[in-house]
Amino acid sequence: MSWIDWLENHFLSCPVKEAIGQDCPGCGMQRAFVALMRGDVWLSLKLYPGLIPFLFLIIFLILHLIFKFKNGAAILQYTFIGTSVLAFGNWLIKLIFF
């Protein structure tokens, strides 16, 4: 049993979904991460389109804190805005159509 299998069997429950019965803007991120770790990029994008930009944001933030890139703050800002738009857009589509 690999760590990916362990992770898949130990998902955290969503307190928002438990409280009100609706998906939150982050619902699907854990399943998308597991799909990405299994190498299924397409499934990961279908489950949660904001995951890959979010991971880029986190990795770039860490690198920027270490290396102080010249335009790092602007790149982080635009990546954050793009990731937020994807996450909330995905959430709205799920609320309206599913």
Buried (B, 14 or more C-beta within 10 A) or exposed (E): EEEBEEEBEEEEEBEBEEEEEEBBBBBBBBBBBBBBBBEBEEBBBBBBBBBBBBEBBEEBBEEBEEEEBEEBEEBBEEBBEBBBEBBEEBBEEBEEEE
